[in-house]
Amino acid sequence: MAIPVIDFSRLDGDDRAAAMAEIAAGFEEWGFFQLVNTGIPDELLERVKKVCNDCYKLREEGFNTSNPAVKALAALVDEEGEGLAMKKVEGMDWEDVFTLQDDMPWPSIPPTFKETMMEYRRELKKLALKMLGVMEELLGLEEGHITKVFSKDGDFEAFYGTKVSHYPPCPRPEMVDGLRAHTDAGGLILLFQDDRVGGLQVLGRDGLWADVQPVENAIVINTGDQIEVMSNGRYKSAWHRVLAIREGNRRSIASFYNPARAASIAPAIPAVDDSSTGADYPSFSFGDYMDVYLEQKFQDKEPRFTAAAAMSKKRMN
């Protein structure tokens, strides 16, 4: 079954109600969907592809010679050649990655990288805020509620970061993960994925992995754990992973619009199944949740909620 692809421009026309219903279904049934016609110029997206590809070319040798997963895979292949049983690389990903934030150093080569990516991040942030507004409308929340929570009533800036990843060709993809299965910790994730090389998969409600098919110049939307809590389970964060592949170098540019660490996260609507039961999810600070998440990213998310709530409660007492 294909991940939904939704024409975002329909929100500004006579077809708004139908488009909103499709977005609601994407949040509720998958936790993942793709937007086309987002208003981000195709010309800018093409420049983003180029500068990120050019940037990786400068990093490729370092990946091939120094990446821990590359070394671990080579060692296991050598063991296999000596007659030992095949093993899988554990605790590592076949991924070259670096992050971008406005207040951190940026790559200076290629020369147009920073200018292009800053422009892209500005455009994507506009889309993120529009999507949060759509989410508020669908959940019946007051306009601006999510951004207010994320900024702790305006006292802090919400976190906005971008992760630039490449998943290079892997000689033995059955022995290593491109990126291990996980849910995202934060709020709203906007992914500009490769439009030729696949590999991203999302775990459906039926328990089967489904491909997030490449769509040219689409932005993939998914929700993180904090939206699951705020929506009281209505918009669950989805498990997803990236497969290592033998051919093709997959580009992935994921941007995260997350709460500030000081933000207090709690359910904002009644439980879906029975509004009389109150909140199903605990409340906690996002900073405490991140401390837990960094240790348990690839484990079940429900214990993370409980552990973060306990940490916040202990700190408050």
C-alpha positions in Angstrom: 0.0 0.0 0.0 1.4 3.4 -1.0 2.0 6.2 1.4 -0.5 9.1 0.7 0.6 11.9 -1.6 -1.4 15.1 -1.0 -1.5 18.3 -3.1 -0.9 21.0 -0.5 -2.1 23.7 -2.8 -5.6 22.4 -2.5 -5.8 23.9 1.0 -6.2 27.3 -0.7 -9.0 26.3 -3.0 -12.5 24.9 -3.2 -11.1 21.5 -2.4 -9.9 22.5 1.0 -12.2 20.2 3.0 -11.2 17.1 1.1 -7.5 18.0 1.4 -7.8 18.5 5.1 -9.5 15.1 5.4 -6.7 13.4 3.5 -4.1 15.1 5.8 -6.1 13.9 8.8 -6.1 10.4 7.5 -2.4 10.6 6.8 -1.7 11.6 10.4 -4.0 9.0 11.9 -3.6 6.0 9.6 0.1 6.2 8.8 1.9 9.0 10.7 3.6 9.6 7.3 2.5 11.3 4.1 4.0 13.3 1.2 3.1 16.8 0.2 3.5 18.1 -3.3 2.9 21.7 -4.5 4.1 23.0 -1.2 4.9 26.5 -2.4 8.7 25.9 -2.1 10.1 26.8 -5.6 11.3 23.8 -7.6 14.4 25.9 -8.6 15.4 26.1 -4.9 14.9 22.4 -4.4 17.1 21.6 -7.4 19.8 23.8 -5.9 19.5 22.0 -2.6 20.0 18.6 -4.3 23.1 19.9 -6.0 24.8 21.5 -3.1 24.1 18.5 -0.8 25.4 16.1 -3.5 28.5 18.2 -4.0 29.0 18.3 -0.2 28.9 14.6 0.0 31.5 14.2 -2.7 33.9 16.0 -0.4 33.0 13.6 2.5 32.9 10.4 0.5 36.5 9.4 1.1 36.2 10.0 4.8 33.0 7.8 4.9 34.7 4.9 3.1 37.9 5.0 5.2 36.7 6.1 8.7 33.0 5.3 9.2 32.7 2.8 12.0 29.9 0.8 10.2 32.2 0.4 7.1 35.0 -0.9 9.3 32.6 -3.2 11.2 31.1 -4.6 8.0 34.6 -5.3 6.5 35.6 -7.2 9.7 32.5 -9.3 9.6 32.9 -10.1 5.9 36.5 -11.2 6.7 35.2 -13.5 9.4 32.6 -14.9 7.0 35.4 -15.6 4.5 37.2 -17.6 7.2 34.2 -19.9 7.5 32.3 -18.3 10.4 28.5 -17.8 10.3 27.3 -14.5 8.8 26.6 -11.9 11.4 24.9 -8.5 11.1 26.5 -5.2 12.2 24.9 -4.2 15.5 24.4 -0.7 16.9 25.6 1.2 13.8 24.1 2.7 10.7 25.3 2.9 7.1 24.9 6.6 7.1 27.0 9.7 6.5 25.4 12.6 8.4 25.9 16.1 9.7 23.5 18.6 11.2 22.7 22.3 10.5 21.5 24.9 13.0 21.6 28.6 12.6 23.9 29.1 15.5 26.4 26.3 14.6 29.3 26.3 12.1 28.3 25.4 8.5 30.3 23.7 5.7 32.1 26.4 3.7 32.5 24.2 0.6 30.8 24.1 -1.8 30.7 28.0 -1.7 26.9 28.2 -2.3 26.0 25.5 0.3 25.3 27.8 3.2 23.3 30.4 1.2 21.2 27.7 -0.5 20.5 25.8 2.7 19.7 28.8 4.7 17.1 29.9 2.0 15.7 26.3 2.0 15.4 26.2 5.8 13.5 29.5 5.8 11.1 28.2 3.2 10.7 24.9 5.0 10.1 26.6 8.4 7.1 28.5 6.8 5.7 25.1 5.7 6.3 23.7 9.2 4.3 26.5 10.8 1.5 26.1 8.2 1.4 22.3 9.0 1.2 23.0 12.7 -1.7 25.3 12.1 -3.4 22.5 10.0 -2.8 20.1 12.9 -4.3 22.5 15.4 -7.4 22.9 13.3 -7.8 19.2 12.8 -7.3 18.5 16.6 -9.7 21.3 17.6 -7.0 23.2 19.3 -6.8 27.0 19.6 -4.7 28.6 16.9 -1.1 28.8 17.9 -1.5 26.3 20.7 1.3 23.9 19.6 3.8 26.7 18.9 2.9 28.2 22.3 3.7 24.9 24.0 6.8 24.3 22.0 8.2 27.8 23.1 6.9 27.5 26.7 4.6 30.4 26.3 7.1 32.4 24.2 9.9 32.2 26.8 12.1 30.1 24.5 12.7 29.5 20.8 11.4 26.2 19.5 14.2 24.0 18.2 14.7 23.9 14.4 17.5 21.7 13.1 18.3 20.0 9.8 20.1 16.6 9.4 21.8 16.1 6.0 22.3 12.4 5.4 23.6 10.2 2.6 23.3 6.4 2.5 26.0 5.3 0.1 26.0 2.0 -1.9 26.6 -0.9 0.5 28.4 -4.1 -0.7 26.4 -6.3 1.7 23.1 -4.6 2.6 21.8 -7.7 4.3 24.4 -7.3 7.0 23.8 -3.7 8.1 21.0 -1.2 8.5 21.0 2.1 6.6 19.3 3.5 9.7 17.8 1.4 12.4 14.1 1.4 13.1 13.0 4.2 15.4 10.4 6.8 16.1 11.4 10.5 16.1 11.6 12.2 19.5 10.2 15.6 18.7 7.4 17.4 17.0 7.0 17.8 13.3 9.5 16.3 10.8 9.8 17.5 7.2 11.9 15.3 4.9 13.2 16.2 1.5 14.2 12.7 0.4 15.9 11.4 -2.7 13.6 11.3 -5.7 15.3 8.4 -7.4 16.9 6.2 -4.7 14.4 4.6 -2.3 15.1 2.8 1.0 12.9 4.6 3.5 10.2 2.4 5.0 7.4 3.1 7.5 5.8 0.4 9.7 2.1 0.3 8.9 -0.7 -0.2 11.4 -0.9 -3.8 10.0 2.6 -4.5 11.2 4.1 -4.6 7.7 6.8 -2.3 6.4 5.8 -0.1 3.5 8.1 1.9 1.2 7.9 5.7 1.2 8.1 5.9 -2.5 10.3 8.6 -4.1 8.2 11.5 -5.5 10.0 14.3 -7.2 10.3 17.4 -5.1 7.8 16.2 -2.5 8.2 16.9 1.2 7.6 13.9 3.4 5.8 14.8 6.7 5.8 12.7 9.8 5.1 13.3 13.5 7.3 12.7 16.5 6.7 11.4 20.0 5.7 14.8 21.4 2.8 15.1 18.9 1.6 11.7 20.0 1.5 12.8 23.6 -0.1 16.2 22.8 -2.8 14.5 20.6 -3.3 11.9 23.3 -2.5 9.1 20.9 -4.6 10.3 18.0 -1.5 11.1 15.9 0.9 8.3 16.8 4.6 8.6 15.8 5.4 6.0 13.3 8.3 3.5 13.4 10.5 4.0 10.3 13.8 2.8 9.0 16.2 3.1 6.0 17.4 0.0 4.2 21.0 -0.2 3.1 21.1 -0.7 -0.6 23.7 -2.2 -3.0 23.3 0.5 -5.8 22.6 4.2 -5.6 23.5 6.9 -3.1 20.4 8.0 -1.2 20.2 11.6 -0.2 18.0 12.5 2.8 17.5 16.0 4.3 15.3 15.9 7.4 14.3 19.0 9.3 12.9 18.9 12.8 10.6 21.4 14.4 10.7 20.5 18.0 9.9 21.9 21.4 12.4 23.8 23.4 14.1 21.7 26.1 12.2 23.6 28.8 8.8 23.0 27.2 6.2 21.1 29.2 4.5 18.4 27.1 1.1 17.0 28.1 -2.1 15.8 26.3 -4.0 18.7 24.9 -7.2 16.8 23.9 -9.2 14.0 25.5 -8.4 10.4 24.9 -9.8 9.2 21.5 -11.6 6.1 22.7 -13.4 7.6 25.7 -13.3 11.3 26.5 -14.4 10.6 30.1 -11.2 8.8 31.0 -9.0 11.8 30.7 -5.4 11.7 29.6 -3.7 8.5 28.6 -0.2 9.9 28.3 1.9 11.4 31.1 3.3 14.9 31.2 7.0 15.8 31.3 9.6 18.3 30.1 10.9 17.8 26.7 14.5 18.1 28.0 13.9 15.1 30.3 12.4 13.2 27.4 15.4 13.9 25.2 17.8 12.7 28.0 15.9 9.4 28.0 15.6 9.2 24.2 19.3 9.6 23.6 19.8 6.4 25.6 16.7 4.5 24.3 16.2 5.8 20.7 15.9 2.3 19.1 13.8 0.8 21.9 10.0 0.9 22.5 8.7 4.4 23.0 6.2 3.7 25.7 8.8 3.2 28.5 10.4 6.5 27.4 7.2 8.4 28.2 7.1 6.8 31.7 10.8 7.3 32.4 10.6 11.0 31.3 7.6 11.6 33.5 9.3 10.1 36.5 12.4 12.3 35.9 10.3 15.4 35.6 8.3 14.6 38.7 11.5 13.9 40.7 13.0 17.2 39.6 9.9 19.1 40.6 9.8 17.7 44.1 
